[in-house]
Amino acid sequence: MSNPIIDARTERTKWFLEDRFGMFIHWGLYSIPARGEWLRNNERTTLEDYQFYFDEFDPVNYDPKEWARLAKEAGMRYAVLTAKHHDGFCLFDSKLTDYKSTNTKCKRDLVREYLEAFRNEGIKVGLYYSLLDWHHIDYPHFNDRIHPMRENPAYTDENRNWQNYIEYFHGQVKELLTNYGKIDIMWFDFSYDDMAGEKWEAAKLMNMIRSIQPWIIVDNRIEGAGESYGSIITDNPKIYSGDFASPEQMIPPKGMTDVHQNPIPWESCITLNDHWGYCAHDNHYKSPKMVVRNLVECVSKNGNMLLNVGPNAKGEIPPKSVEILKQVGRWMKENHQSIYGCKASSMDKPDWGRYTQKGNKLYAHVFEECTNAVALDISPEKIEKVRLLSDGSEIKVETPWNAIAYPNLSFFTFKGQSYPLPDEIDTVVEITLKD
Ligand code: GLC
């Protein structure tokens, strides 16, 4: 049975589910203290103490063209930048606040420059907008579970006017969607407790968004969060249920479906080290191999991956992140056909790795070395040809002498050997199936 909300979502997310791989960028005043973007929450920092960073903020090396080139080199097809994070600081020239980058030493509209640079590289552009706001006077302080002033009785909430905050944030979303050209993704963050759905005046917000940019795709966090998905996973999603689910720091064990097991659009957002915002002492980075395999895992389960970088106070993406992304880019250059436009295969996950599939092209992502030959659970007569994806060279399907007991399986090696693997990050073998 068709449902207009699901049908529209399916239409809108077509490009998104083709593109599969995006860059998340967490950047703001918190890049100066360099302890991650939740520091005000963690350290109960008052606004007055945080002001210090506003007065100092001056990212002299901010060159979004360089960021965009890096994203492109890594094979990322879309990006999402924090226009406003929980601290309320705006990276854009909002008429509704003074708490914005154009009022800092740098005097620049950082969002505008980002949008232009990424669009010029052909990368789709998204904006992250925090529903929480630790700067706005009308956002609950003492009674809120998360606000930096939650334990400070000097910040009681009697005279706060919630309606003012709603008007402020709806107004800012309107500015972003009106003054900056076509925005491909609006990424809201996040709902909690009763701060969810209609508390944000969600239906009104969505109607406004769609009236300005009908094709924009929106995440599910006006209603959900990184661990709770909202009505997008039901067969009766609300109009603000979003176009895709956004599991955070995890890849759902079985991908994501609605209650009838129909796949729904989803995107795992994942950090490169253990923080979103720049964190000077965090060297716990994922290897290029892990990043590639995470991406493959997402695609093999019909999902996307949004991989985060946290630029520093000068506006530079940390060198270690650059190095990892370049290596991911090397792999993507050779193997992107096994990612873009691909989805889950109907085949079960094999012992040695994972499958992705696009039409009659089945991509075997071989992660593990096999002692003899790599076994495919496909009978040889169903296979038209097999090629190493990176260089297009032929791979022969041949049953070795010790595998004749398995006539319904196909076997291949890499020029007679199955280890070491030609690409230890992920060796991709393209299997063209007969129709
Ligand atoms: C969380 C955090 C936030 C981060 C986001 C990314 O919800 O609050 O700091 O921006 O996840 O998904």
Residues whose N, C-alpha, C, O or C-beta is under 5 A from the ligand:
A	BS01	GLC	E37 F190 E248 C269 W276
